[in-house]
Amino acid sequence: MFVAAIFVVALWALPATRWSVRLWLAVAMPLATALLLHHERQPDDIGPWDFSLDPLLWAATGCALAGIGLRWVLSRLATDGLRAPQPLSENDSRRLLWFDQHLAVLAGLCAGLFLVLAVALTLRGASGGLLLHLIVALVTAGALFFILRQMRGLVRPAMAAALSVLSVMALLGGIYWPGLIESRAAAIAGDLPRCLRAIDRPPTIGETMLLTLPRGRPGAPGLILTVMRGDEATHYRWSYRASRFIRYGAYRHGPCPG
């Protein structure tokens, strides 16, 4: 019923066909980005809802796009037939351009989050700490200045938004990330004994920054939080995508030392 409702809404309740796909993208891009970045579960914590969520989202997306496409075909047959579509008025052109520019910024913001993830995975295990984060932020700011000066069209706001996200996140990753990791660890452990480890040793301050988190090994992810409940150790790994600790049951280095 949910998928059928999505299809009906896309087919009949959306505005004119020139706007329908644009509005769908405006809603779908941030929702898909949030899902991909935050919906991460440890396999032994996954329930039936987690297995059904992704197929349901794919089905809803496909039906919505199919409804948009069918509506476009029906509108062509009902109004213009096989003739070419009527040209846009000047006001309609301005409104569409305004919306397309904002849609490009939204696409750039979403892409920028994945760009941050890609850079963080590439640089993980690197030395440099805060200095490396500042270098990445400055290089990205220089590229942003070049794009604003040289590029035109919709690629300009999209690229500018993506690089702005990377530059800001590089600064936050060097300054804010160590405190974020510590606060997330404290929220999980409460008053219980805990230890934070980079594979099998205490992490350096640079290894708690976004772009220089430690590189993991099989059976030992890069950054592990261990919470001691009596003699029982519960392990959590730091997730790049979700920016939080997630249960991890296969850590081979056991409880906290000492």
ZAVOKE-233308 format. One record per residue (C-alpha): residue number from 1; x, y, z. Coordinates in nm, 3 decimals. Layout:
N
@num: NUM; x: X; y: Y; z: Z
...
***
This chain:
258
@num: 1; x: 0.000; y: 0.000; z: 0.000
@num: 2; x: 0.287; y: 0.237; z: 0.078
@num: 3; x: 0.445; y: 0.185; z: -0.265
@num: 4; x: 0.105; y: 0.223; z: -0.436
@num: 5; x: 0.046; y: 0.549; z: -0.250
@num: 6; x: 0.384; y: 0.681; z: -0.367
@num: 7; x: 0.291; y: 0.594; z: -0.725
@num: 8; x: -0.046; y: 0.770; z: -0.705
@num: 9; x: 0.106; y: 1.082; z: -0.549
@num: 10; x: 0.375; y: 1.098; z: -0.816
@num: 11; x: 0.121; y: 1.043; z: -1.093
@num: 12; x: -0.152; y: 1.289; z: -0.995
@num: 13; x: -0.056; y: 1.517; z: -0.707
@num: 14; x: 0.265; y: 1.668; z: -0.842
@num: 15; x: 0.269; y: 2.002; z: -1.025
@num: 16; x: 0.341; y: 2.046; z: -1.393
@num: 17; x: 0.583; y: 1.796; z: -1.543
@num: 18; x: 0.868; y: 2.047; z: -1.571
@num: 19; x: 0.862; y: 2.075; z: -1.192
@num: 20; x: 0.782; y: 1.718; z: -1.092
@num: 21; x: 1.128; y: 1.565; z: -1.132
@num: 22; x: 1.288; y: 1.874; z: -0.979
@num: 23; x: 1.069; y: 1.854; z: -0.670
@num: 24; x: 1.131; y: 1.480; z: -0.644
@num: 25; x: 1.508; y: 1.537; z: -0.654
@num: 26; x: 1.482; y: 1.814; z: -0.394
@num: 27; x: 1.323; y: 1.566; z: -0.153
@num: 28; x: 1.505; y: 1.248; z: -0.256
@num: 29; x: 1.865; y: 1.376; z: -0.247
@num: 30; x: 1.880; y: 1.481; z: 0.122
@num: 31; x: 1.677; y: 1.178; z: 0.233
@num: 32; x: 1.900; y: 0.936; z: 0.042
@num: 33; x: 2.212; y: 1.109; z: 0.177
@num: 34; x: 2.085; y: 1.086; z: 0.534
@num: 35; x: 1.999; y: 0.719; z: 0.486
@num: 36; x: 2.338; y: 0.627; z: 0.337
@num: 37; x: 2.533; y: 0.818; z: 0.601
@num: 38; x: 2.342; y: 0.719; z: 0.915
@num: 39; x: 2.172; y: 0.385; z: 0.850
@num: 40; x: 2.459; y: 0.160; z: 0.956
@num: 41; x: 2.414; y: -0.141; z: 1.181
@num: 42; x: 2.638; y: -0.419; z: 1.309
@num: 43; x: 2.529; y: -0.752; z: 1.149
@num: 44; x: 2.438; y: -0.914; z: 1.481
@num: 45; x: 2.214; y: -0.614; z: 1.566
@num: 46; x: 2.019; y: -0.618; z: 1.238
@num: 47; x: 1.651; y: -0.706; z: 1.261
@num: 48; x: 1.381; y: -0.784; z: 1.001
@num: 49; x: 1.304; y: -0.413; z: 0.953
@num: 50; x: 1.665; y: -0.345; z: 0.850
@num: 51; x: 1.649; y: -0.614; z: 0.581
@num: 52; x: 1.323; y: -0.475; z: 0.441
@num: 53; x: 1.411; y: -0.104; z: 0.457
@num: 54; x: 1.645; y: -0.083; z: 0.158
@num: 55; x: 1.420; y: -0.281; z: -0.085
@num: 56; x: 1.123; y: -0.071; z: 0.029
@num: 57; x: 1.310; y: 0.253; z: -0.040
@num: 58; x: 1.422; y: 0.127; z: -0.382
@num: 59; x: 1.066; y: 0.023; z: -0.466
@num: 60; x: 0.924; y: 0.358; z: -0.354
@num: 61; x: 1.186; y: 0.546; z: -0.554
@num: 62; x: 1.127; y: 0.339; z: -0.866
@num: 63; x: 0.749; y: 0.371; z: -0.846
@num: 64; x: 0.770; y: 0.745; z: -0.788
@num: 65; x: 0.994; y: 0.793; z: -1.090
@num: 66; x: 0.771; y: 0.564; z: -1.296
@num: 67; x: 0.470; y: 0.771; z: -1.194
@num: 68; x: 0.647; y: 1.091; z: -1.292
@num: 69; x: 0.739; y: 0.942; z: -1.629
@num: 70; x: 0.388; y: 0.815; z: -1.696
@num: 71; x: 0.241; y: 1.150; z: -1.602
@num: 72; x: 0.476; y: 1.319; z: -1.849
@num: 73; x: 0.366; y: 1.081; z: -2.127
@num: 74; x: -0.003; y: 1.133; z: -2.049
@num: 75; x: 0.038; y: 1.510; z: -2.040
@num: 76; x: 0.210; y: 1.505; z: -2.380
@num: 77; x: -0.066; y: 1.292; z: -2.531
@num: 78; x: -0.342; y: 1.499; z: -2.374
@num: 79; x: -0.209; y: 1.843; z: -2.468
@num: 80; x: 0.058; y: 1.850; z: -2.736
@num: 81; x: 0.030; y: 1.502; z: -2.883
@num: 82; x: 0.346; y: 1.433; z: -3.075
@num: 83; x: 0.420; y: 1.800; z: -3.132
@num: 84; x: 0.714; y: 1.970; z: -2.970
@num: 85; x: 0.646; y: 2.119; z: -2.623
@num: 86; x: 0.547; y: 2.482; z: -2.603
@num: 87; x: 0.834; y: 2.723; z: -2.529
@num: 88; x: 0.867; y: 2.857; z: -2.178
@num: 89; x: 0.764; y: 3.209; z: -2.096
@num: 90; x: 1.025; y: 3.447; z: -1.959
@num: 91; x: 0.882; y: 3.424; z: -1.607
@num: 92; x: 0.873; y: 3.044; z: -1.618
@num: 93; x: 1.233; y: 3.036; z: -1.741
@num: 94; x: 1.347; y: 3.257; z: -1.453
@num: 95; x: 1.162; y: 3.045; z: -1.198
@num: 96; x: 1.306; y: 2.722; z: -1.336
@num: 97; x: 1.657; y: 2.866; z: -1.344
@num: 98; x: 1.622; y: 2.988; z: -0.986
@num: 99; x: 1.505; y: 2.644; z: -0.873
@num: 100; x: 1.777; y: 2.467; z: -1.075
@num: 101; x: 2.045; y: 2.681; z: -0.911
@num: 102; x: 1.920; y: 2.590; z: -0.564
@num: 103; x: 1.890; y: 2.227; z: -0.670
@num: 104; x: 2.254; y: 2.238; z: -0.784
@num: 105; x: 2.358; y: 2.375; z: -0.443
@num: 106; x: 2.163; y: 2.096; z: -0.271
@num: 107; x: 2.328; y: 1.836; z: -0.493
@num: 108; x: 2.669; y: 1.986; z: -0.414
@num: 109; x: 2.604; y: 1.977; z: -0.039
@num: 110; x: 2.503; y: 1.611; z: -0.055
@num: 111; x: 2.800; y: 1.524; z: -0.278
@num: 112; x: 3.030; y: 1.720; z: -0.047
@num: 113; x: 2.948; y: 1.489; z: 0.244
@num: 114; x: 3.051; y: 1.187; z: 0.038
@num: 115; x: 3.361; y: 1.375; z: -0.077
@num: 116; x: 3.458; y: 1.425; z: 0.288
@num: 117; x: 3.409; y: 1.052; z: 0.346
@num: 118; x: 3.626; y: 0.967; z: 0.044
@num: 119; x: 3.908; y: 1.200; z: 0.156
@num: 120; x: 3.892; y: 1.066; z: 0.512
@num: 121; x: 3.918; y: 0.706; z: 0.393
@num: 122; x: 4.208; y: 0.798; z: 0.164
@num: 123; x: 4.407; y: 0.981; z: 0.434
@num: 124; x: 4.331; y: 0.746; z: 0.725
@num: 125; x: 4.646; y: 0.644; z: 0.907
@num: 126; x: 4.835; y: 0.950; z: 0.781
@num: 127; x: 5.043; y: 1.163; z: 1.014
@num: 128; x: 5.006; y: 1.537; z: 1.042
@num: 129; x: 4.701; y: 1.574; z: 1.264
@num: 130; x: 4.573; y: 1.930; z: 1.284
@num: 131; x: 4.833; y: 2.059; z: 1.035
@num: 132; x: 4.711; y: 1.818; z: 0.768
@num: 133; x: 4.351; y: 1.925; z: 0.829
@num: 134; x: 4.450; y: 2.290; z: 0.788
@num: 135; x: 4.634; y: 2.212; z: 0.463
@num: 136; x: 4.331; y: 2.028; z: 0.323
@num: 137; x: 4.105; y: 2.319; z: 0.423
@num: 138; x: 4.336; y: 2.577; z: 0.259
@num: 139; x: 4.381; y: 2.377; z: -0.063
@num: 140; x: 4.006; y: 2.327; z: -0.085
@num: 141; x: 3.945; y: 2.698; z: -0.025
@num: 142; x: 4.186; y: 2.778; z: -0.309
@num: 143; x: 4.003; y: 2.541; z: -0.542
@num: 144; x: 3.675; y: 2.701; z: -0.436
@num: 145; x: 3.808; y: 3.048; z: -0.523
@num: 146; x: 3.917; y: 2.922; z: -0.867
@num: 147; x: 3.575; y: 2.770; z: -0.936
@num: 148; x: 3.391; y: 3.087; z: -0.838
@num: 149; x: 3.614; y: 3.290; z: -1.069
@num: 150; x: 3.636; y: 3.060; z: -1.371
@num: 151; x: 3.331; y: 2.834; z: -1.395
@num: 152; x: 2.984; y: 2.919; z: -1.519
@num: 153; x: 2.648; y: 2.747; z: -1.532
@num: 154; x: 2.497; y: 2.505; z: -1.281
@num: 155; x: 2.828; y: 2.327; z: -1.225
@num: 156; x: 2.954; y: 2.639; z: -1.046
@num: 157; x: 2.710; y: 2.635; z: -0.749
@num: 158; x: 2.728; y: 2.255; z: -0.728
@num: 159; x: 3.109; y: 2.243; z: -0.716
@num: 160; x: 3.125; y: 2.543; z: -0.483
@num: 161; x: 2.886; y: 2.379; z: -0.236
@num: 162; x: 3.075; y: 2.048; z: -0.242
@num: 163; x: 3.415; y: 2.210; z: -0.183
@num: 164; x: 3.270; y: 2.436; z: 0.089
@num: 165; x: 3.151; y: 2.127; z: 0.277
@num: 166; x: 3.496; y: 1.967; z: 0.248
@num: 167; x: 3.675; y: 2.283; z: 0.365
@num: 168; x: 3.446; y: 2.335; z: 0.666
@num: 169; x: 3.454; y: 1.966; z: 0.762
@num: 170; x: 3.835; y: 1.960; z: 0.741
@num: 171; x: 3.848; y: 2.244; z: 0.995
@num: 172; x: 3.585; y: 2.084; z: 1.218
@num: 173; x: 3.755; y: 1.746; z: 1.186
@num: 174; x: 4.080; y: 1.883; z: 1.324
@num: 175; x: 3.932; y: 2.099; z: 1.600
@num: 176; x: 3.598; y: 1.947; z: 1.697
@num: 177; x: 3.635; y: 1.574; z: 1.622
@num: 178; x: 3.848; y: 1.468; z: 1.924
@num: 179; x: 3.590; y: 1.616; z: 2.161
@num: 180; x: 3.306; y: 1.459; z: 1.961
@num: 181; x: 3.462; y: 1.113; z: 1.987
@num: 182; x: 3.521; y: 1.154; z: 2.359
@num: 183; x: 3.165; y: 1.272; z: 2.422
@num: 184; x: 3.019; y: 0.983; z: 2.219
@num: 185; x: 3.232; y: 0.738; z: 2.416
@num: 186; x: 3.124; y: 0.891; z: 2.748
@num: 187; x: 2.758; y: 0.877; z: 2.645
@num: 188; x: 2.785; y: 0.502; z: 2.576
@num: 189; x: 2.994; y: 0.405; z: 2.879
@num: 190; x: 2.840; y: 0.633; z: 3.141
@num: 191; x: 3.012; y: 0.559; z: 3.473
@num: 192; x: 3.150; y: 0.224; z: 3.358
@num: 193; x: 3.523; y: 0.175; z: 3.294
@num: 194; x: 3.617; y: 0.227; z: 2.931
@num: 195; x: 3.919; y: 0.254; z: 2.706
@num: 196; x: 3.971; y: 0.389; z: 2.356
@num: 197; x: 4.220; y: 0.206; z: 2.136
@num: 198; x: 4.375; y: 0.250; z: 1.795
@num: 199; x: 4.385; y: -0.118; z: 1.698
@num: 200; x: 4.567; y: -0.243; z: 2.012
@num: 201; x: 4.708; y: 0.073; z: 2.175
@num: 202; x: 4.585; y: 0.411; z: 2.303
@num: 203; x: 4.530; y: 0.657; z: 2.015
@num: 204; x: 4.724; y: 0.978; z: 1.974
@num: 205; x: 4.531; y: 1.305; z: 1.955
@num: 206; x: 4.583; y: 1.308; z: 1.578
@num: 207; x: 4.423; y: 0.965; z: 1.552
@num: 208; x: 4.098; y: 1.106; z: 1.689
@num: 209; x: 4.069; y: 1.367; z: 1.412
@num: 210; x: 3.841; y: 1.316; z: 1.114
@num: 211; x: 4.094; y: 1.283; z: 0.831
@num: 212; x: 4.368; y: 1.102; z: 1.025
@num: 213; x: 4.180; y: 0.829; z: 1.207
@num: 214; x: 4.390; y: 0.512; z: 1.238
@num: 215; x: 4.387; y: 0.253; z: 0.960
@num: 216; x: 4.241; y: -0.074; z: 1.083
@num: 217; x: 4.336; y: -0.437; z: 1.035
@num: 218; x: 4.127; y: -0.754; z: 0.995
@num: 219; x: 3.957; y: -0.819; z: 1.328
@num: 220; x: 4.066; y: -0.479; z: 1.462
@num: 221; x: 3.901; y: -0.168; z: 1.313
@num: 222; x: 4.086; y: 0.161; z: 1.335
@num: 223; x: 3.926; y: 0.310; z: 1.646
@num: 224; x: 3.769; y: 0.084; z: 1.908
@num: 225; x: 3.582; y: 0.174; z: 2.226
@num: 226; x: 3.573; y: -0.099; z: 2.491
@num: 227; x: 3.330; y: -0.073; z: 2.783
@num: 228; x: 3.385; y: -0.302; z: 3.081
@num: 229; x: 3.078; y: -0.439; z: 3.258
@num: 230; x: 3.242; y: -0.639; z: 3.533
@num: 231; x: 3.455; y: -0.900; z: 3.359
@num: 232; x: 3.262; y: -0.867; z: 3.033
@num: 233; x: 3.395; y: -0.641; z: 2.758
@num: 234; x: 3.162; y: -0.479; z: 2.504
@num: 235; x: 3.329; y: -0.336; z: 2.195
@num: 236; x: 3.223; y: -0.054; z: 1.963
@num: 237; x: 3.393; y: 0.065; z: 1.645
@num: 238; x: 3.392; y: 0.424; z: 1.519
@num: 239; x: 3.190; y: 0.459; z: 1.199
@num: 240; x: 3.309; y: 0.702; z: 0.931
@num: 241; x: 2.962; y: 0.723; z: 0.774
@num: 242; x: 2.754; y: 0.759; z: 1.087
@num: 243; x: 3.013; y: 0.953; z: 1.296
@num: 244; x: 2.931; y: 0.745; z: 1.602
@num: 245; x: 3.027; y: 0.421; z: 1.774
@num: 246; x: 2.858; y: 0.101; z: 1.652
@num: 247; x: 2.859; y: -0.238; z: 1.824
@num: 248; x: 3.144; y: -0.459; z: 1.713
@num: 249; x: 3.156; y: -0.814; z: 1.843
@num: 250; x: 3.466; y: -0.960; z: 1.675
@num: 251; x: 3.745; y: -0.749; z: 1.829
@num: 252; x: 4.038; y: -0.985; z: 1.882
@num: 253; x: 4.233; y: -0.782; z: 2.140
@num: 254; x: 3.987; y: -0.846; z: 2.423
@num: 255; x: 3.911; y: -0.631; z: 2.729
@num: 256; x: 4.082; y: -0.311; z: 2.838
@num: 257; x: 4.442; y: -0.364; z: 2.950
@num: 258; x: 4.520; y: -0.347; z: 3.318
***
